[in-house]
């Protein structure tokens, strides 16, 4: 399972998702409990489990090739490339500045 990033501890939060993005950029699956923020941001690109039984099942699924063929890297490029990030940041600033008078 060296090719899979797994986060099981509910107490640990990856605030910026950088570990997830790095793993997926290497085209590797991520298994996590998945907070609501994770689920909203990463959608179906991550593999979610809520308890020990579910983690055992999804780990076995990964070992048995259930998730083989998914292209995790494309999701990163399409949603988090420098160009996309800058464009989204400009849109955010435009929204914040709407109605602001100099």
Secondary structure as a PSIPRED ss2 file (coil, helix, strand):
# PSIPRED VFORMAT (PSIPRED V4.0)

   1 X C   1.000  0.000  0.000
   2 X C   1.000  0.000  0.000
   3 X C   1.000  0.000  0.000
   4 X C   1.000  0.000  0.000
   5 X E   0.000  0.000  1.000
   6 X E   0.000  0.000  1.000
   7 X E   0.000  0.000  1.000
   8 X C   1.000  0.000  0.000
   9 X C   1.000  0.000  0.000
  10 X C   1.000  0.000  0.000
  11 X C   1.000  0.000  0.000
  12 X C   1.000  0.000  0.000
  13 X C   1.000  0.000  0.000
  14 X C   1.000  0.000  0.000
  15 X C   1.000  0.000  0.000
  16 X C   1.000  0.000  0.000
  17 X C   1.000  0.000  0.000
  18 X H   0.000  1.000  0.000
  19 X H   0.000  1.000  0.000
  20 X H   0.000  1.000  0.000
  21 X H   0.000  1.000  0.000
  22 X H   0.000  1.000  0.000
  23 X H   0.000  1.000  0.000
  24 X H   0.000  1.000  0.000
  25 X H   0.000  1.000  0.000
  26 X C   1.000  0.000  0.000
  27 X C   1.000  0.000  0.000
  28 X C   1.000  0.000  0.000
  29 X C   1.000  0.000  0.000
  30 X E   0.000  0.000  1.000
  31 X E   0.000  0.000  1.000
  32 X E   0.000  0.000  1.000
  33 X C   1.000  0.000  0.000
  34 X C   1.000  0.000  0.000
  35 X C   1.000  0.000  0.000
  36 X H   0.000  1.000  0.000
  37 X H   0.000  1.000  0.000
  38 X H   0.000  1.000  0.000
  39 X H   0.000  1.000  0.000
  40 X H   0.000  1.000  0.000
  41 X H   0.000  1.000  0.000
  42 X H   0.000  1.000  0.000
  43 X H   0.000  1.000  0.000
  44 X H   0.000  1.000  0.000
  45 X H   0.000  1.000  0.000
  46 X C   1.000  0.000  0.000
  47 X E   0.000  0.000  1.000
  48 X E   0.000  0.000  1.000
  49 X C   1.000  0.000  0.000
  50 X C   1.000  0.000  0.000
  51 X C   1.000  0.000  0.000
  52 X H   0.000  1.000  0.000
  53 X H   0.000  1.000  0.000
  54 X H   0.000  1.000  0.000
  55 X H   0.000  1.000  0.000
  56 X H   0.000  1.000  0.000
  57 X H   0.000  1.000  0.000
  58 X H   0.000  1.000  0.000
  59 X H   0.000  1.000  0.000
  60 X H   0.000  1.000  0.000
  61 X H   0.000  1.000  0.000
  62 X H   0.000  1.000  0.000
  63 X H   0.000  1.000  0.000
  64 X C   1.000  0.000  0.000
  65 X C   1.000  0.000  0.000
  66 X C   1.000  0.000  0.000
  67 X C   1.000  0.000  0.000
  68 X C   1.000  0.000  0.000
  69 X C   1.000  0.000  0.000
  70 X C   1.000  0.000  0.000
  71 X C   1.000  0.000  0.000
  72 X H   0.000  1.000  0.000
  73 X H   0.000  1.000  0.000
  74 X H   0.000  1.000  0.000
  75 X H   0.000  1.000  0.000
  76 X H   0.000  1.000  0.000
  77 X H   0.000  1.000  0.000
  78 X H   0.000  1.000  0.000
  79 X H   0.000  1.000  0.000
  80 X H   0.000  1.000  0.000
  81 X C   1.000  0.000  0.000
  82 X H   0.000  1.000  0.000
  83 X H   0.000  1.000  0.000
  84 X H   0.000  1.000  0.000
  85 X H   0.000  1.000  0.000
  86 X H   0.000  1.000  0.000
  87 X H   0.000  1.000  0.000
  88 X H   0.000  1.000  0.000
  89 X H   0.000  1.000  0.000
  90 X H   0.000  1.000  0.000
  91 X H   0.000  1.000  0.000
  92 X H   0.000  1.000  0.000
  93 X H   0.000  1.000  0.000
  94 X H   0.000  1.000  0.000
  95 X H   0.000  1.000  0.000
  96 X H   0.000  1.000  0.000
  97 X H   0.000  1.000  0.000
  98 X C   1.000  0.000  0.000
  99 X C   1.000  0.000  0.000
 100 X C   1.000  0.000  0.000
 101 X C   1.000  0.000  0.000
 102 X C   1.000  0.000  0.000
